[in-house]
Amino acid sequence: MPVHPKSFKMLKNAHGGVVTLSNHFGNLLAECGLRTKKPHHIIVADGRDGRRVRYELSFHCFRHTAVSILKEAGVPQSVVMELIGHYSEQVSAMYTHTGLEALKKAAAALPEV
């Protein structure tokens, strides 16, 4: 079951796949005043360095956050992958970031020396 049915429906109907959903989400963030509105196709360099403009707040960063929160909450890897749409553990691992609270808990578990 999708977390956000309206977005899931948009993704299923979109010819651009996740890119279309990501662009729509970026437009929504701009409408809310959470980031500036810019074209989605701006390239900042040539050749292999030809990356798109990166935003501090994006659909992609929310995917990273969701994966990290779910894994810290103890949700099984297979469930996280299915929910987020990752097809390999390697990709899912790249989206996992250790939060400050998890680091504090791990440090507290160490014996005193």
C-alpha positions in Angstrom: 0.0 0.0 0.0 1.5 3.4 -1.0 2.3 5.9 1.7 0.9 8.7 -0.5 -1.7 7.3 -2.9 -2.0 10.5 -4.9 1.7 10.6 -5.6 1.7 6.9 -6.4 -1.0 7.3 -8.9 0.9 10.2 -10.5 4.0 8.1 -10.7 2.1 5.2 -12.3 0.6 7.6 -14.9 3.8 9.6 -15.6 6.0 8.8 -18.6 9.0 10.3 -16.8 8.7 8.0 -13.8 10.3 9.2 -10.6 11.7 12.3 -12.4 8.2 13.5 -13.0 7.3 12.9 -9.3 10.5 14.6 -8.1 9.8 17.7 -10.3 6.2 17.9 -9.1 7.5 17.7 -5.5 10.0 20.5 -6.2 7.3 22.7 -7.6 5.2 22.1 -4.4 8.2 23.0 -2.2 8.6 26.2 -4.2 4.9 27.1 -3.9 5.2 26.7 -0.2 8.2 29.0 -0.1 10.6 26.2 1.1 12.9 26.6 -1.9 13.4 28.7 -4.9 11.6 27.9 -8.2 14.0 27.1 -10.9 13.9 25.0 -14.1 14.6 21.3 -13.5 17.0 20.9 -16.4 19.9 23.3 -15.4 23.3 21.7 -15.9 26.2 23.1 -13.8 29.1 21.6 -15.8 30.1 19.7 -18.9 30.9 16.1 -19.5 31.0 13.6 -16.6 30.6 16.6 -14.2 27.4 17.6 -16.0 25.2 17.3 -12.9 21.9 19.1 -12.3 21.5 21.8 -9.8 21.2 20.3 -6.3 18.7 21.7 -3.8 19.1 21.6 -0.1 15.5 20.4 0.2 14.2 17.9 -2.4 12.2 14.7 -2.9 15.5 12.8 -3.0 16.6 14.1 0.5 13.2 13.0 1.9 13.9 9.5 0.6 17.2 9.4 2.4 15.6 10.6 5.6 12.7 8.1 5.3 15.2 5.2 4.8 17.3 6.2 7.8 14.3 6.8 10.1 12.7 3.4 9.2 16.0 1.5 9.7 16.7 3.2 13.0 13.1 2.2 14.1 13.9 -1.4 13.4 11.8 -1.9 10.3 13.1 -4.9 8.4 15.4 -4.2 5.4 13.0 -5.9 3.0 10.1 -3.7 4.1 12.1 -0.5 3.8 13.2 -1.5 0.3 9.7 -2.3 -0.8 8.3 0.9 0.7 11.0 3.2 -0.8 11.2 1.3 -4.1 14.8 0.1 -3.9 15.7 -3.1 -5.8 19.0 -3.9 -4.1 20.5 -3.8 -0.6 23.5 -1.9 -2.0 21.3 1.0 -3.1 19.3 1.0 0.1 22.6 1.1 2.1 23.6 4.3 0.2 20.4 5.9 1.4 21.0 5.0 5.1 22.5 7.6 7.3 23.2 7.2 11.1 21.4 9.8 13.2 22.7 11.6 16.2 20.4 9.8 18.6 21.5 6.4 17.3 25.1 7.3 17.8 24.4 8.5 21.3 22.6 5.2 22.1 25.5 3.2 20.7 28.1 5.2 22.7 26.0 4.8 25.9 26.1 1.0 25.3 29.9 0.9 25.5 31.4 -0.1 28.9 33.2 2.6 30.9 36.9 2.4 30.8 
